[in-house]
Amino acid sequence: MEEPNLITKIRLFRLIKNGLLKTFDNITQCTESLCGIQSQQLTSSYISLFNRVKDLDLNQIKVQLEQERSIIRIWGIRHTLHLYSTKDWPIISAAVSDQKSWFEKKIKNVRNDNEIYKSSYNRIIRLVKNKGIISKEDIQECFPDKKSFDFFISPWGGILIGLSSAGIICSIQSSNKKRYFAERNFWLPNLKWRDISSEEANENIFERYLSAYGPAGIEDFAFWKNIPLGLARNIYDRLKKKVMIVKCEGKDLMMLSDEYDDFENFTVDHNSVLLLYRFDPLLLAYKDKSLLIDACDYKKIWRIAGIIEGSILINGFIVGSWKFVRKQKRIIFNVCLFKKIDNSQKLKIKEQLDKISIFLGYSIYDYYID
C-alpha cells in the first residue's frame, strides 16, 4: 500500500479518530469521544451518528434519547444545541460556566432587558422544578408580554441556553414531535451530578478534542470551543507535557503524545468517499480549513448565517456538496461536484445515498448530480 504524504496522512488520521473510517461501537462512545454532536437540526445530528456508529438505525437513537436517556440534548460547546452522553452533562456545564453566551452578551447591550432576563429566568426555574416537564407555551407565561417572550425564546435557544448550561433543563421531544424541556432531576433521577471546576473540565475537553480532531492547531481548538486564543493557550500550557507537535507547511499542529506512534504507523486504504451532512462535527472543528477544502470552494460549504452545507469528501478533502428534500414517501438527493471524480467514486456516493435513504426511512429515492 502506498505511503500517504504528510497532508494526506493528517486528513486520514483525523477521519479515523473521528469515527469516519473506523466506526465507534455505540452512540455513547461516539458522543463522548467527539465531545458532543451539534444538534440544532435533529436530522443533521442523526446522520452524523449514522456515519460513525456501527450498525446504527434511527430507532436506536430515539430509544437512547427518550427511554434509556443515556444521551441528552442540551446547549453546550459554543452555546449551541448538542447531543451528549448523559454522564458528560456536569463536565460540559463546567466547561462553559466561565463564558457568557452570545445571547447574554446581546442582552447586556439591550436597554431594560437585563431585568426581564433575570426575573423570567427565575420564574422558569420555579416552574420546571414544580412541573418536571414544560412546553414553550408554559414558558410564555413566565414573561410579561408576548414581545418579550418572542425575543427571549429565539430559534437558537435564547434564555434557555443559560438554563441548560447551568444544568437545570434539557431539551426533549414528545410523541407529537413538539419540543418540551425537562428539569434535570426529574428527567435523570439517577444522574450523579458532581461539581467540577471549569479548569478541570476544560482540560478534559482539550484532551478529548485533540484525540478526536488532532492533529490540530491551538487556533483550531479556540475556534471550536469559541474561546479567546489566550484562554486556549492557558489550557495548552497546563497540558503541554501530554502534547506532541506535528509540523505541517510551517504550522504547529497538536496531538496527544500517546497517540503519536499510532499516527506514525497507521495504514489505511486512502481512497475513502464520505458524505457528511450539515453541521457535521468534522466541519465545525477547524478554523484553518485549508486541509479540508480549496479556498475557491469555501463559500459553497460555509455560508452566511452560520450555515454549513453537506459535504462530499474524498480522502478527507471536500470535492462537492449534497442535500436532500423529502416529498411524501420519496427522498430526493441533489449532489453538486466541485471537482472531477472517477466513476468508481461516483458509485460510492450513490451507495452511501442508498444507505442514508434507508436509515431515514425511505425505500425510494431520486438522485441528481451536477
C-alpha positions in Angstrom: 0.0 0.0 0.0 1.4 3.4 -0.9 2.5 5.6 2.0 0.4 8.8 2.1 2.2 12.1 2.2 2.0 14.2 5.4 -1.0 16.2 4.4 -3.0 13.2 3.3 -1.8 11.3 6.4 -3.2 14.1 8.7 -6.5 14.1 6.8 -6.9 10.4 7.0 -5.8 10.2 10.7 -8.4 12.8 11.6 -11.1 10.7 9.8 -10.0 7.6 11.8 -10.1 9.4 15.1 -13.4 11.0 14.3 -15.1 7.6 13.7 -15.4 8.1 10.0 -13.0 5.4 8.8 -13.1 3.2 11.9 -16.6 3.4 13.4 -17.5 3.5 17.1 -19.2 0.6 18.8 -22.2 2.6 20.1 -23.8 6.0 20.4 -22.4 7.0 23.8 -18.9 6.1 22.8 -19.3 8.3 19.8 -20.7 11.3 21.6 -18.2 11.1 24.4 -15.2 10.8 22.0 -16.3 13.7 19.9 -17.3 16.0 22.9 -20.9 16.0 21.6 -22.6 16.3 18.2 -24.2 19.6 17.2 -27.9 19.2 17.1 -29.6 22.5 16.1 -31.2 20.3 13.5 -32.0 16.8 14.8 -31.7 15.1 11.4 -28.2 16.5 10.9 -27.1 15.0 14.2 -28.7 11.7 13.4 -26.8 11.5 10.1 -23.6 12.4 11.9 -24.1 9.5 14.2 -25.1 7.2 11.4 -21.8 7.9 9.7 -19.8 7.0 12.8 -21.6 4.2 14.7 -21.6 0.6 13.6 -25.0 -0.9 12.5 -27.0 2.1 13.6 -30.7 2.6 13.0 -32.9 5.6 13.7 -34.9 3.8 16.4 -31.7 3.2 18.5 -31.1 6.9 18.7 -34.7 7.6 19.8 -34.7 4.9 22.4 -31.5 6.2 23.9 -32.8 9.8 23.9 -36.3 9.2 25.1 -36.4 5.9 27.0 -32.9 4.9 28.2 -31.9 8.6 28.4 -28.2 7.7 28.0 -27.8 10.6 25.7 -29.3 14.1 26.1 -29.8 17.2 24.1 -28.5 20.4 25.8 -26.8 23.7 24.9 -23.1 23.1 25.4 -19.9 23.9 23.5 -20.3 27.1 21.5 -23.6 27.5 23.4 -25.4 25.6 20.7 -27.6 22.5 21.0 -25.7 19.2 21.1 -26.3 15.6 21.7 -24.1 14.5 24.6 -23.6 11.4 26.7 -25.8 12.0 29.7 -22.9 11.4 32.2 -21.0 14.3 30.4 -23.5 16.9 31.4 -21.6 18.0 34.5 -18.4 18.3 32.6 -20.0 20.3 29.7 -21.8 22.6 32.2 -18.5 23.3 34.0 -16.6 23.8 30.7 -18.9 26.7 29.6 -19.6 28.1 33.1 -16.9 30.8 32.7 -18.2 32.0 29.4 -21.1 34.3 28.6 -23.3 33.0 25.8 -23.8 35.1 22.6 -27.4 35.7 23.9 -26.3 37.0 27.3 -23.9 39.4 25.6 -26.7 40.6 23.4 -29.0 41.2 26.4 -26.3 43.3 28.1 -26.4 45.8 25.3 -30.3 45.9 25.1 -31.9 48.6 27.2 -34.1 47.3 30.1 -33.9 43.7 29.0 -31.4 42.6 31.7 -34.0 42.8 34.4 -36.6 40.9 32.4 -34.0 38.2 31.8 -33.3 37.7 35.5 -36.9 37.7 36.6 -38.1 35.4 33.8 -35.1 33.1 34.3 -36.0 32.6 37.9 -39.7 32.1 37.0 -38.8 29.4 34.5 -36.7 27.6 37.2 -39.6 27.6 39.7 -42.0 26.4 37.0 -39.9 23.5 35.7 -39.0 22.3 39.2 -42.7 22.3 40.0 -43.9 20.6 36.9 -40.9 18.5 35.8 -41.6 19.0 32.1 -42.7 22.3 30.5 -43.7 23.4 27.0 -42.9 26.6 25.2 -46.5 27.7 26.0 -45.7 27.2 29.7 -42.6 29.3 29.3 -44.5 32.1 27.7 -46.4 32.6 31.0 -43.1 33.5 32.6 -42.7 36.7 30.6 -44.6 40.0 31.0 -45.8 40.0 27.4 -45.5 38.1 24.1 -43.0 40.6 22.7 -40.6 39.8 25.5 -41.2 36.1 25.0 -40.5 36.2 21.3 -37.2 37.9 21.9 -36.0 35.7 24.8 -37.1 32.4 23.2 -35.3 32.5 19.9 -35.0 29.6 17.5 -31.4 29.3 18.6 -32.2 29.0 22.3 -32.2 32.4 23.9 -32.8 32.3 27.6 -32.8 28.5 27.5 -29.1 28.5 26.8 -28.2 29.7 30.3 -30.7 27.3 31.9 -29.2 24.4 30.1 -25.6 25.4 30.7 -26.4 25.7 34.4 -27.5 22.1 34.5 -31.2 22.9 35.0 -33.0 21.8 31.9 -32.5 19.7 28.8 -34.5 19.7 25.5 -36.7 16.7 24.9 -39.1 15.6 22.2 -42.7 14.3 22.8 -44.8 11.8 21.0 -46.4 14.6 19.0 -43.0 15.8 17.9 -43.3 19.1 19.8 -40.4 20.4 21.8 -40.5 20.3 25.6 -38.0 20.9 28.3 -37.3 18.7 31.3 -35.9 19.5 34.7 -32.6 17.6 35.2 -33.5 15.7 38.4 -37.0 14.8 37.1 -35.7 13.5 33.7 -32.5 12.0 35.0 -33.0 10.9 38.6 -30.1 8.6 38.6 -27.6 11.0 37.2 -24.9 11.7 39.8 -24.1 15.4 39.4 -20.7 16.4 40.6 -19.2 19.8 40.9 -16.2 20.2 38.6 -14.0 23.3 38.3 -14.0 25.0 34.9 -10.3 24.4 34.8 -10.6 20.7 35.2 -13.5 20.5 32.8 -11.6 22.5 30.1 -8.5 20.3 30.4 -10.7 17.2 29.9 -12.4 18.8 26.9 -9.0 19.8 25.4 -7.6 16.3 25.6 -10.8 14.9 24.0 -10.6 17.5 21.3 -7.1 16.5 20.4 -7.9 12.8 20.4 -10.9 13.3 18.1 -9.7 16.1 15.8 -6.0 16.2 16.0 -3.5 17.0 14.6 -5.0 20.5 15.0 -3.7 23.9 15.8 -4.3 25.9 19.0 -6.3 28.4 16.9 -8.5 25.5 15.8 -9.2 24.5 19.4 -10.1 28.1 20.3 -12.3 28.4 17.3 -14.1 25.1 18.0 -14.7 25.9 21.6 -15.4 29.6 20.9 -13.0 31.0 23.5 -10.3 33.6 23.3 -6.9 32.4 22.0 -5.2 33.4 25.2 -7.5 31.1 27.2 -6.9 28.3 24.8 -3.1 28.8 25.3 -3.5 28.7 29.0 -5.2 25.3 28.8 -2.5 24.1 26.5 0.3 25.4 28.8 -1.2 23.2 31.7 -1.2 20.1 29.5 1.7 20.6 27.1 3.6 17.7 28.6 0.9 15.5 27.1 1.1 17.1 23.7 3.2 16.3 20.6 3.7 18.9 17.9 3.5 17.9 14.2 4.8 20.5 11.8 2.9 20.8 8.5 3.5 23.6 6.0 5.1 25.8 8.6 2.2 25.3 11.1 2.4 23.7 14.5 -0.4 21.1 14.9 -1.0 19.4 18.2 -1.8 15.8 19.0 -1.7 13.7 22.1 1.8 12.3 22.7 0.4 8.8 23.5 -1.3 8.7 20.0 1.8 9.8 18.1 3.0 6.2 17.4 -0.4 5.4 16.0 -0.2 8.4 13.7 3.3 7.4 12.6 2.5 3.8 11.9 -1.1 3.6 10.7 -2.0 2.3 7.3 -5.4 2.8 5.6 -6.8 2.4 2.2 -6.7 6.1 1.2 -9.5 6.0 -1.3 -12.3 6.9 1.0 -15.5 8.6 -0.1 -17.6 10.2 2.7 -20.9 12.1 2.8 -21.0 14.4 5.8 -24.3 16.2 6.4 -24.9 19.8 7.6 -23.1 20.9 10.8 -21.1 17.7 10.9 -18.6 17.7 13.8 -15.6 17.5 11.5 -16.8 20.5 9.6 -17.1 22.5 12.8 -13.7 21.5 14.3 -11.1 23.8 12.5 -10.6 27.4 12.0 -7.9 26.7 9.3 -9.8 24.8 6.7 -7.0 24.7 4.1 -6.6 20.9 4.7 -10.3 20.4 4.1 -11.1 22.5 1.0 -9.7 24.7 -1.7 -10.2 28.4 -1.0 -12.2 28.9 -4.2 -14.8 26.4 -2.9 -15.0 27.6 0.7 -18.2 29.7 0.4 -20.0 26.8 -1.2 -19.9 24.9 2.1 -19.6 27.6 4.8 -22.3 30.0 4.1 -23.7 33.2 5.7 -25.7 33.0 8.9 -23.6 30.1 10.1 -25.0 27.5 7.7 -22.7 24.6 6.9 -23.7 22.5 3.9 -23.5 18.8 3.5 -20.1 17.9 2.1 -18.6 15.1 -0.1 -15.0 14.2 1.0 -12.5 12.1 -0.9 -9.6 11.2 1.3 -10.7 13.8 3.8 -10.8 16.6 1.2 -14.1 18.3 0.1 -14.9 17.8 -3.6 -18.6 18.6 -3.5 -21.8 19.3 -1.6 -25.1 17.4 -1.2 -28.6 18.0 0.2 -32.0 16.4 0.1 -35.7 17.2 0.3 -38.5 14.9 1.4 -41.6 14.5 -0.7 -44.2 12.2 0.8 -42.7 8.7 0.6 -39.8 9.7 -1.6 -36.5 11.4 -0.8 -34.7 13.5 -3.4 -30.9 13.9 -3.2 -29.0 16.6 -5.1 -25.2 16.4 -5.5 -23.0 19.2 -6.7 -19.4 18.3 -7.5 -16.7 21.0 -7.4 -14.0 18.6 -8.9 -13.9 15.8 -11.4 -14.0 12.4 -9.8 -13.9 9.0 -11.4 -16.8 6.6 -11.9 -15.9 4.3 -9.0 -16.1 7.3 -6.7 -19.4 8.3 -8.1 -20.6 4.8 -7.5 -19.5 5.0 -3.9 -21.5 8.3 -3.5 -24.6 6.6 -4.8 -24.1 3.6 -2.5 -23.9 5.9 0.5 -27.0 7.8 -0.5 -28.8 4.5 -0.7 -27.8 3.7 2.9 -28.7 7.2 4.1 -32.2 6.9 2.5 -32.8 3.6 4.2 -31.6 5.0 7.5 -34.0 7.9 7.2 -36.9 5.5 6.5 -37.2 5.8 2.7 -37.2 2.9 0.3 -37.5 5.1 -2.8 -35.1 7.9 -3.6 -34.1 10.1 -6.6 -30.6 11.1 -7.2 -29.4 14.1 -9.3 -25.8 15.1 -9.8 -24.4 18.4 -11.3 
